[in-house]
Structure formats: structure tokens, C-alpha cells
């Protein structure tokens, strides 16, 4: 038994070394390659624009706000082109295409990083939410991603480029984030199908699966306000059924676990995006963060009943009335 376990460990280590060696060679002439990144106002998108600009890429940094554009201009070189784009608005996406077309010419687009995303209203429990919450999140996280991908696909085919889609570890093991995780499950399905579809077209598709990181999306104040917004919108009968004490306890539990699990190492995700765009042989999937690697992904491998039992065991139980 010990020999078998040792053999498995050695095989895993050998495979990891093989993947590391295989992923070492990088492409040349990044200064001739154009990359579009959505959601550059803050978080991963902003950091990725700065990183790729530093590597010499010709970056298009798509922001939702003027403030986001100003922040990119202050942090990046003059090579970076900022543009205003709301991925949930098709006309805005089409205008972005015209801007990019005017710069890339016949070279096409080497990379598309679909980073733009929202968490929507978060709640202590999924059944506190309504259908509109799902529509709002899917409009950006999924339908916006699909629209941007299809709109810019001709330019990507021209360059034999790469599509990098921001998913989440919650698309493997849903922890109760509701619309957000559901939208990321959709991103995974879309990305898998697109990857197989585009193999013959010379365009590759890569999925980033981060755990929880310290970004504006996970700031305690923002999360607390969103949970309160959900609570305030509930019918009086539903509030009475849940109970004010249970609501407050759930809110504190969510904030406590976020503070415990969120990593400040945004560079881990940026490293993965960089590798997907610069490696000669990039990976199909990148898992980022200790929580994703040690908790969410391993739990997703277990039989469903066992995974659910472990999740129920570590999840605080509501106080009995």
C-alpha cells in the first residue's frame, strides 16, 4: 500500500515537472502583438493591462468608466489604448471593435482577455434572491463575454490568437454565491465548447479559475451593502421567516470567511493570464490561489454526496428559533 502511494506521488511530481518544463518556452516579438482586455477599471484587469504593457504588448484596455480609463493612462505607457466598453451593451461592443480595427489593421488580434465581471447582489442564502439578480449577472459575466468573443473572433482568427476567459473556482464547487457561480458554470461550458470548435481555426481558448482574492468585488463594505440590499428587498413575511438575528449572523459569517480566505496575491492570476498569452504551449486551464487548489477543486472531484456532506459540515448551521 505504501509503495503504491509513493508511486502515485512520484507520478504526480513527475507530471508537474513535465508541465513546468513544457510551459517554459515563450513567444517572441510581443511588441508586434495586440491584446484586448475587458474590465480594466480595477482588480485583475487593471493589473493585467499594466503587466502586458510592461512586456511590450500593444494593449487595448476596455473600461466601463472614465475614472477607470484615467487610472490606466496614469499607470501604463502611451502605447496602451483605452476605450470605453460596456460588455452588456452590444452597441458599445461594436464601437469597441471599430476602435480596435483601426489600430490592428491586417495583423489581427493576438489576445482577448474576457475579464469583465460583476458579483451582483450577494446574499446569505441563494433563496433570498430573485430572477432579476440572475439576469443582471448573466448579462455581464456570460452574455457579455459571449458577445465580445463573437464580435472580435474574426480579428483573432486573422492573427491565430488566443482567448482567455475569466471563470472561477466556484464553477467547480458552488459555495452559495448563486448567480455569480451559475454564470461562471456557463462560462466553463462555453469555453470548453469553443476550444474544441476553434482548434482547426488556429485560435486557442484558455480558462482562468481563481479562488477568492482581495479585489473591489470582495471588499467587506461592498459585500455588506449588497447583503443588506437583498434583505431590504424581501417581503415582510419572508423577513419574519428568516429572522433578523439569523440575517445578522449570516452576514457576519460571510464577511468573516471572506476576510479569512481572500488572498492579496493578485499577481498569481496575472501570472496565469500572462502565461496563457505568452507561452509557446499554454495550458487549457489555470487554477489560481490556495483555496482553489486545496479546497474547491479537490471537493469537486469527490462523489457529490461526500462533497455535499463535507460542505454542510464546515458551513455554520442557522440558530434554531
NORURPE-V918248 format. One record per run of one state. SS is the DSSP state (a for helix, b for strand, c for the rest). FROM is the first residue (numbers start at 1). LEN is the number of residues. If there is no record, write none. Layout:
BEGIN
SS_FROM_LEN, SS_FROM_LEN
END
This chain:
BEGIN
c_1_1, a_2_21, c_23_3, b_26_1, c_27_3, a_30_3, c_33_1, b_34_4, c_38_5, a_43_12, c_55_3, b_58_6, c_64_2, a_66_10, c_76_5, b_81_4, c_85_5, a_90_18, c_108_3, b_111_4, c_115_11, a_126_3, c_129_2, a_131_11, c_142_1, a_143_17, c_160_2, b_162_5, c_167_2, a_169_3, c_172_7, a_179_19, c_198_1, a_199_3, c_202_2, b_204_7, c_211_2, b_213_1, c_214_2, a_216_3, c_219_1, a_220_14, c_234_2, a_236_7, c_243_1, a_244_18, c_262_1, b_263_1, c_264_3, a_267_12, b_279_1, c_280_5, b_285_4, c_289_1, a_290_12, c_302_2, a_304_11, c_315_7
END
